Amino acid sequence: MNRSIGEMVTIRPQMIKDARGFYDILTGGAFQFFPVNVASIEAEKRFLRKDIRQWRAGEAWNFSIMLGDRLIGAIGIMPEDSRPYNAEIGYFIDRELHGKGYTLQAVRLAEQFVLTCQPQIHRLYACMVVDNVASARVVEKAGFLREGRLSGYLKVGKTFHDAFVYGKVIGSY
Ligand SMILES: CC(C)(COP(=O)(O)OP(=O)(O)OC[C@H]1O[C@@H](n2cnc3c(N)ncnc32)[C@H](O)[C@@H]1OP(=O)(O)O)[C@@H](O)C(=O)NCCC(=O)NCCS
């Protein structure tokens, strides 16, 4: 895999000004296993406004992944409503920049955020369509364990897919 040595990503809370960048990444990506419908830049702005409210309410912490000044993707931590000590992690990266290890860096940074700023979260988990090898590889490299296969758990377009669930306990028992 071709890696660019020395390029480190950062993560920061999402901003309304990210709307165009996300629109371009999401509409240009044609991501096979990642159902995203972004109708317009205005719709993306509405999503980002909701995002900011959710951050303040502690309902989700969504970050932009940055390479220098360039917006290259997103990573989010979403605690469960009923068991807020469990949180799901999700991510995507600009298709042009796949294969450079940027998502793995972002997962590690998001985990650091949880450890330092959201210590009530005990467990992180990720779910992906079983054929989404890249996504599974990212969390495996970040130390998550494959815990099971969920039948028909994820719907992409009109089709239901089996999903793998990966988990990592980051708090103490
Ligand atoms: C999943 C995603 C975020 C991975 O991001 P990335 O930064 O490109 O990750 P990498 O390219 O570093 O790949 C991680 C690992 O998967 C491997 N990989 C990638 N595609 C693969 C494939 N088709 N088959 C086998 N391995 C693959 C890479 O080789 C790498 O492993 P390595 O470091 O041991 O070489 C990216 O593919 C993406 O944005 N996909 C669309 C959105 C999505 O599916 N999000 C996840 C929803 S659960």
The ligand as an ORCA input file, in Angstrom:
! r2SCAN-3c Opt
* xyz 0 1
  C     -13.500      2.748      5.051
  C     -12.594      3.922      4.722
  C     -12.923      5.079      5.643
  C     -11.141      3.451      4.909
  O     -10.330      4.592      4.856
  P      -8.822      4.630      4.306
  O      -8.186      5.823      4.914
  O      -8.861      4.557      2.835
  O      -8.211      3.321      4.899
  P      -6.902      2.616      4.268
  O      -6.843      2.802      2.800
  O      -5.740      3.039      5.070
  O      -7.197      1.092      4.443
  C      -7.128      0.476      5.692
  C      -6.694     -0.942      5.422
  O      -7.652     -1.611      4.599
  C      -6.975     -2.246      3.528
  N      -7.858     -2.248      2.377
  C      -8.424     -1.193      1.770
  N      -9.235     -1.610      0.766
  C      -9.145     -2.954      0.754
  C      -9.726     -3.972     -0.051
  N     -10.613     -3.678     -1.012
  N      -9.376     -5.254      0.194
  C      -8.514     -5.543      1.175
  N      -7.949     -4.634      1.992
  C      -8.253     -3.348      1.765
  C      -5.773     -1.410      3.308
  O      -4.753     -2.167      2.646
  C      -5.386     -1.025      4.722
  O      -4.717     -2.056      5.352
  P      -3.116     -1.985      5.502
  O      -2.823     -0.707      6.230
  O      -2.812     -3.200      6.296
  O      -2.555     -1.969      4.127
  C     -12.773      4.370      3.254
  O     -12.638      3.242      2.427
  C     -14.094      5.049      2.989
  O     -14.240      6.256      3.167
  N     -15.096      4.273      2.557
  C     -16.437      4.804      2.308
  C     -17.172      5.093      3.589
  C     -17.277      3.856      4.463
  O     -17.466      2.746      3.983
  N     -17.189      4.101      5.780
  C     -17.271      3.056      6.763
  C     -18.691      2.749      7.043
  S     -18.768      1.480      8.292
*
